[in-house]
Amino acid sequence: MDTLLISLFAVAGVFGIAASFVWALRIPRYIESHGERPVCVLWNGAGLRDYKTARRIAKRLGRKPRFLVWYERLVIASWAFVLAALFAMLIGEIAGSR
């Protein structure tokens, strides 16, 4: 069971790092190119705040850039693996208590 949990959290981390790379390399530049200012990287919610700004710009322009789609998918996949790991821990605790 420990190997499963470590694997699930590791994969979640890989997807989270990939989402961070997409955010750091593309989203702030996209926001700046459309005349708005991205959030400082040191702020905790910078990724989410910049994503919302980029999404608002894309909606205003009527098209969604490919990197926004990738960012969404990577973040969702990361959270899905975290939830799967937590669910596996819960199942392990229930099964171990019997």
Contact map, one row per residue, 1 for C-alpha under 8 A:
11111000000000000000000000000000000000000000000000000000000000000000000000000000000000000001000000
11111100000000000000000000000000000000000000000000000000000000000000000000000000000000000000000000
11111110000000000000000000000000000000000000000000000000000000000000000000000000000000000000000000
11111111000000000000000000000000000000000000000000000000000000000000000000000000000010000000000000
11111111100000000000000000000000000000000000000000000000000000000000000000000000000010011000000000
01111111110000000000000000000000000000000000000000000000000000000000000000000000000000000000000000
00111111111000000000000000000000000000000000000000000000000000000000000000000000000000000000000000
00011111111100000000000000000000000000000000000000000000000000000000000000000000110110000000000000
00001111111110000000000000000000000000000000000000000000000000000000000000000000110010000000000000
00000111111111000000000000000000000000000000000000000000000000000000000000000000000000000000000000
00000011111111100000000000000000000000000000000000000000000000000000000000000100100000000000000000
00000001111111110000000000000000000000000000000000000000000000000000000000001111110000000000000000
00000000111111111000000000000000000000000000000000000000000000000000000000000100000000000000000000
00000000011111111100000000000000000000000000000000000000000000000000000000000100000000000000000000
00000000001111111110000000000000000000000000000000000000000000000000000001101100000000000000000000
00000000000111111111000000000000000000000000000000000000000000000000000001100100000000000000000000
00000000000011111111100000000000000000000000000000000000000000000000000000000000000000000000000000
00000000000001111111110000000000000000000000000000000000000000000000000001000000000000000000000000
00000000000000111111111000000000000000000000000000000000000000000000011001100000000000000000000000
00000000000000011111111100000000000000000000001000000000000000000000000000000000000000000000000000
00000000000000001111111110000000000000000000000000000000000000000000000000000000000000000000000000
00000000000000000111111111100000000000000000000000000000000000000010011000000000000000000000000000
00000000000000000011111111110000000000000000001000100000000000000000001000000000000000000000000000
00000000000000000001111111110000000000000000000000000000000000000000000000000000000000000000000000
00000000000000000000111111111000000000000000000000000000000000000000000000000000000000000000000000
00000000000000000000011111111100000000000000000000000000000000000010000000000000000000000000000000
00000000000000000000011111111110000000000000000001100100000000000011000000000000000000000000000000
00000000000000000000001111111111000011000000000001000000000000000000000000000000000000000000000000
00000000000000000000000011111111100000000000000000000000000000000000000000000000000000000000000000
00000000000000000000000001111111110000000000000000000100000000000000000000000000000000000000000000
00000000000000000000000000111111111111000000000001001100100000000000000000000000000000000000000000
00000000000000000000000000011111111111000000000000000000000000000000000000000000000000000000000000
00000000000000000000000000001111111100000000000000000000000000000000000000000000000000000000000000
00000000000000000000000000000111111100000000000000000000100000000000000000000000000000000000000000
00000000000000000000000000000011111110000000000000000000000000000000000000000000000000000000000000
00000000000000000000000000000011111111000000000000000000000000000000000000000000000000000000000000
00000000000000000000000000010011001111100000000000000000000000000000000000000000000000000000000000
00000000000000000000000000010011000111110000000001000000000000000000000000000000000000000000000000
00000000000000000000000000000000000011111010010011000000000000000000000000000000000000000000000000
00000000000000000000000000000000000001111110010000000000000000000000000000000000000000000000000000
00000000000000000000000000000000000000111111010000000000000000000000000000000000000000000000000000
00000000000000000000000000000000000000011111010000000000000000000000000000000000000000000000000000
00000000000000000000000000000000000000111111110000000000000000000000000000000000000000000000000000
00000000000000000000000000000000000000001111111000000000000000000000000000000000000000000000000000
00000000000000000000000000000000000000000011111110000000000000000000000000000000000000000000000000
00000000000000000000000000000000000000111111111111000000000000000000000000000000000000000000000000
00000000000000000001001000000000000000000001111111100000000000000000000000000000000000000000000000
00000000000000000000000000000000000000000000111111110000000000000000000000000000000000000000000000
00000000000000000000000000000000000000100000111111111000000000000000000000000000000000000000000000
00000000000000000000000000110010000001100000011111111100000000000000000000000000000000000000000000
00000000000000000000001000100000000000000000001111111110000000000001000000000000000000000000000000
00000000000000000000000000000000000000000000000111111111000000000000000000000000000000000000000000
00000000000000000000000000000010000000000000000011111111100000000000000000000000000000000000000000
00000000000000000000000000100110000000000000000001111111110000000001000000000000000000000000000000
00000000000000000000000000000000000000000000000000111111111000010001000000000000000000000000000000
00000000000000000000000000000000000000000000000000011111111100000000000000000000000000000000000000
00000000000000000000000000000010010000000000000000001111111110000000000000000000000000000000000000
00000000000000000000000000000000000000000000000000000111111111111000000000000000000000000000000000
00000000000000000000000000000000000000000000000000000011111111110000000000000000000000000000000000
00000000000000000000000000000000000000000000000000000001111111000000000000000000000000000000000000
00000000000000000000000000000000000000000000000000000000111111100000000000000000000000000000000000
00000000000000000000000000000000000000000000000000000000011111110000000000000000000000000000000000
00000000000000000000000000000000000000000000000000000000011011111000000000000000000000000000000000
00000000000000000000000000000000000000000000000000000010011001111101100000000000000000000000000000
00000000000000000000000000000000000000000000000000000000010000111111100000000000000000000000000000
00000000000000000000000000000000000000000000000000000000000000011111110000000000000000000000000000
00000000000000000000010001100000000000000000000000000000000000001111111000000000000000000000000000
00000000000000000000000000100000000000000000000000100110000000011111111100000000000000000000000000
00000000000000000000000000000000000000000000000000000000000000011111111110000000000000000000000000
00000000000000000010010000000000000000000000000000000000000000000111111111000000000000000000000000
00000000000000000010011000000000000000000000000000000000000000000011111111100000000000000000000000
00000000000000000000000000000000000000000000000000000000000000000001111111110000000000000000000000
00000000000000000000000000000000000000000000000000000000000000000000111111111000000000000000000000
00000000000000110110000000000000000000000000000000000000000000000000011111111100000000000000000000
00000000000000110010000000000000000000000000000000000000000000000000001111111110000000000000000000
00000000000000000000000000000000000000000000000000000000000000000000000111111111000000000000000000
00000000000100100000000000000000000000000000000000000000000000000000000011111111100000000000000000
00000000001111110000000000000000000000000000000000000000000000000000000001111111110000000000000000
00000000000100000000000000000000000000000000000000000000000000000000000000111111111000000000000000
00000000000100000000000000000000000000000000000000000000000000000000000000011111111100000000000000
00000001101100000000000000000000000000000000000000000000000000000000000000001111111110000000000000
00000001100100000000000000000000000000000000000000000000000000000000000000000111111111000000000000
00000000000000000000000000000000000000000000000000000000000000000000000000000011111111100000000000
00000001000000000000000000000000000000000000000000000000000000000000000000000001111111110000000000
00011001100000000000000000000000000000000000000000000000000000000000000000000000111111111000000000
00000000000000000000000000000000000000000000000000000000000000000000000000000000011111111100000000
00000000000000000000000000000000000000000000000000000000000000000000000000000000001111111110000000
00001000000000000000000000000000000000000000000000000000000000000000000000000000000111111111000000
00001000000000000000000000000000000000000000000000000000000000000000000000000000000011111111100000
00000000000000000000000000000000000000000000000000000000000000000000000000000000000001111111110000
00000000000000000000000000000000000000000000000000000000000000000000000000000000000000111111111000
10000000000000000000000000000000000000000000000000000000000000000000000000000000000000011111111100
00000000000000000000000000000000000000000000000000000000000000000000000000000000000000001111111110
00000000000000000000000000000000000000000000000000000000000000000000000000000000000000000111111111
00000000000000000000000000000000000000000000000000000000000000000000000000000000000000000011111111
00000000000000000000000000000000000000000000000000000000000000000000000000000000000000000001111111
00000000000000000000000000000000000000000000000000000000000000000000000000000000000000000000111111
00000000000000000000000000000000000000000000000000000000000000000000000000000000000000000000011111
